[in-house]
């Protein structure tokens, strides 16, 4: 293990710049039409939705999804004796996703409704442990035909979740089972602005298929937009719309089962639009599942699909706009910790600083020794990352004056360790 020597002027400059830095957010945060992780890196969602009906803990299938390179899973947690999922199993799902470098988008329902369930005290206690790692659905797909009712429910859900103490990003699905894009385009900004934290994602299910003869489908006629026009409109918004992708909608008798998934993926890649496919593996709806068994590589297909029969392979890994070819896992997703949290305790504090200074100048190190940027040495760049996030995860973030005293103590500690 080699030791490098750094001039004290470099260390001093690092300390000064860090003292002036603005601490990063503790949770994922919406800014404009994008989602950013607690390190401030943009996260464009790529992945799948699933309920794991045959794998309650998710420990079998989540690693299979991770092999696609997905950076997110929207997980449907059905809590009730009837559905058989426990809070402990839900927590195992969350931890397994985080450990596999993916953002859990949480949907949870005990039969009383999504909002009622997330407000349950025991569910709150669990989910708040992971607020820096999740987004939370508070309004699922609903069949309202009254736009005013949808607007009211969306706002009420956001208000209730914030009053309960949730600070993570909240997601609300669009009108009419999530498929009404014009209502989202018209009222989405209003919904986001209702949140005092401005931390809301709106979901749109782009399950707009073609007839077998590729004549215009019912949804396009209903809403007056093609898929191309809808995606172009999303790219111009100042708030995020996450797309639900599906290749095969319904049964063979459906008049519009063939969804133009290659166009959705291509335009989403061009405009950095987030999307998730429904579903990974659902034995209740195998026709919609990417994997026929839940295993990576067992890709689904549909004979006669006019946009490509091998859609499971194309969506997961094959198409240039696929999950594998466009998903990016940020350092936060890969390490499960914000910059500076060397010991992964959830806070950036003196314990992390001591670890970093102890290994100062050493090569052949990793995150837990202080080499956070992965350049094989613990140096001023790592110290800058730590100090610029000093206090993350702590309710009272230090003032600049306090950080100035910290800088002086760091120099003194550095001399003690390396004299």
TAGIKA-V77666 format. One line per field, one symbol per residue. phi: phi as a letter, one per 30 degrees, with the letter a starting at -180 (. if undefined). burial: # if it has 9 or more other C-alpha atoms within 8 Angstrom, else .. A space follows every 10 residues. Layout:
phi->???
burial->???
This chain:
phi->.dcccbdddd dddddddddd dcedddbdbd bicbcbdddj ddccdblbca chdcbedidd dedddeddie cabdcccccl eddiccdddd ddeddddddc ibddccbbbc jcjddeddce eddeeddddc ddbbcbdcbd dbceccdddd dddddddded ddddjdcddc bbdddhhicd deddddcedd ddddddchbb cccbdddccc decidddddd ddcibdeddd dddedcdcbd cccccbcbci cddddbdcdd dddddddddd chcdabccbd abddbddcdd cdbjcejddd abdiddckdd ddddddbdde cdedcbdbcd edddciadej ddchdjbcbd ddddddddce idcicbedcj dddiciacbd ddddddddce jeicdcddde ddddddeddd eddddddbd
burial->.........# ##.######. ..###.#### #.#######. .######### ##..#.###. ######.### ########## ....#.#.## ####.##### ########## ...######. ..##.#.... ########## ##.#..#..# #.###.###. ##...#.### ########## #.###.###. ##.##..### ########## ##....#.## #.#.#.##.# #####.#.## ########## .....##### ##.######. ..######## ##...#.### ##.###.### ##..#.#.## #########. ########## .###.##### ##.#.####. .##.###.## ###.###### ##...##### ########## ##.....#.. ..##..#... #.##.....
